[in-house]
């Protein structure tokens, strides 16, 4: 099976609509960034806390927000994750010393508003194995040995987290679970209650660490780009390296801009995705450049833009197939990968599209413009006016 | 079979076997296979659940404590040498990075005592530099080499204390280490796989556990101000006002006037353990070392019917009246439940932290969330890879099998490398894995498209394969090296997450050059060896 046999599209003749589209996208993205005062950083980069909570019954974002308002300084954002319907409660904090307090406030006001259990009892929804074992021990210490207690506690926690998605509902749900005796269930009823929610995850980043993470991610990325530029310049010519890096930069800017437009957060995993798409886009560009390099000696009599266009056409079936397949993987990840990978795969989906056309419509035209500019300079330069350039040219 | 092909076959087989051994070992049963897999392929905390903390050691606390001690010793030394001064105090650096700016000022030293002061400092306080700060005033600054040692020592001692406390909780899988490579790095990384209720651990770690038993010279007062007014607005020499811990059922705030110097401190403890009193209330019982027991005996003997206070981290836990001479044991009451009692015993016996701790970062992933991530990631991975395999087989038919085999081998090598290096698989690592798969597919596509081109130009099958592989090889090298170069920078300068991404990607890329170029080509050679091949299914 073959889709493209030997194509001869005039890509470079049709470059303007694409370049204009690129400029529009870039401008829109930058405009959105400017209006919103920079990218929307997740707590990884600005500091703050995020608590992931799953509720048994329907609880609205507003209910949670109201239960917290006035108790924590700064803005409180409550979002619902569309795939899992978990609620994400974010608080912002500027001072390291407040951070742990914020955690306690969030947890205790959740307990007060939605918990509805006896304070002295253990909340079986969020308790770990150790805490469950402690409570079992105080009731059943006489009839069970330590190993049995630990085994039972483990069975309970595992059942809750793997079978019930974190929420038991009632203690009676434990009846008949493998490894949990009826006596143990009765004992737990005296010691524990089941809150109608589970705290599934918690992230806390101090503002200082956030600042560090941000600058570190930035330096690493910029240095990586510089490294690639140097390598390509060494293997090809300087302008190839520059063109490739500009194309990759273009992809990154558009992706970050799009994140700002659809109001998605830039987190550490999104940075990983940006790095991935830098890799993809760079890969794409190098394949085209490599073909140009290979075609140059054989097609010496042709004009440079004809050579570039031919190279793009010769690599077209590879470009479509590779990009298509990786796009497929990214879409699978986006649709099925779960909430944690959502931002990551969104960046990939966008990045693969932009990265594929940037090699053709951004990186390649830059090469041609550079060539044209160099050519034009040659006849226009009066003899003797720029001897340095002239001698350099004749040498070549 | 020619010897080259045989050698290549043996080499590839050996690589495959070594990799499979690295992943699953030599299992004798299905259970053992699962067990070995779980042992070799370690999942990061973000995937399997657990808690990760970054603790910032407030190094300046240790510097301030050192300065306070120095001031006490210096006052004594100056008195002995008959050097008079008007005032002596230290500054109050509040940030970690300002710790080295600690300084002690001595004001109003008579000019004829200057050289005597210099002698005292250089003889007894060698860690400090003495600088003149105008008429009769002097400034002591901490020597840079000493400061560096102090910083390092503070962080090391904090790490040891935290390790002891965590081990005491029975968290055997937990690791405690200095974060980053820099020597002056003052933050500590604590990773606790499987811990999903880190609250207790955090309380335990943060408690500085500075235990003091001191004399009580007055109180209780309802507020700090009340305490001050009752003493004429100025605290008597060598005393301080401390708040009592508020417990349920207590009338409200209570402040006591305590002696500044403790009779007994946490360092004097020989042991501490949770216990219950006659009413079943939990408390911590402790024993004192010999030295301290003598001191405590003398103190209690001469203070019968006076009060003493048990102070923990600048908070009074209990105030009691001394009934009779106490020597080597005592108890801390007013604690709460059993968990608190055993946690407190643990913190007391592990020693006190040399400086305060502030949480810089916490990542807690509950086991149910981690399980979700793995399940979703696997599902997406299976669908994505399935689609890739399907398209490759449809598009390249028989040659597609080569590509799929190369992909599978690539994944095996990557997993084995993770296992051999003891690296953990994290979410960013999975990102690197995806890029690897993408580039592996790309290498195969590049090669096959090249072979097709050569076939179109009328080359024979074997010549086309040779040309296709060797021409595509150049491109593959350039794309791969470029990415490896960028990974080197990401690894050198990136955050932990970015590092995980970079290392997975580099391993995957190296494996890919091997599988897509060497192995895939070998399969063609092996198949076509000694045959007249006229058509190629590609």
Interface residues (C-beta under 8 A of the other chain):
Chain A: X1 X2 X5 X6 X52 X54 X84 X96 X97 X99 X100 X103 X107 X126 X127 X128 X130 X131 X134 X138 X157 X160 X161 X162 X165 X166 X198 X199 X200 X201 X202 X203 X204 X205 X206 X208 X209 X213 X216 X217 X219 X220 X221 X223 X224 X225 X226 X227 X228 X230 X231 X232 X235 X268 X269 X271 X272 X273 X275 X276 X278 X279 X280 X282 X283 X286 X287 X290 X291 X294 X314 X315 X317 X318 X321 X322 X324 X325 X326 X328 X329 X330 X332 X333 X335 X336 X337 X338 X340 X341 X344 X345 X348
Chain B: X46 X54 X56 X169 X170 X195 X196 X197 X198 X199 X200 X202 X206 X338 X339 X358 X359 X360 X361 X362 X363 X364 X365 X366 X367 X368 X369 X371 X372 X373 X375 X376 X377 X379 X380 X381 X383 X384 X385 X387 X388 X391 X392 X394 X395 X396 X397 X427 X428 X430 X431 X432 X434 X435 X437 X438 X439 X441 X442 X445 X446 X449 X452 X453 X456 X471 X474 X475 X478 X479 X481 X482 X483 X485 X486 X487 X488 X489 X490 X492 X493 X494 X495 X497 X498 X501 X505
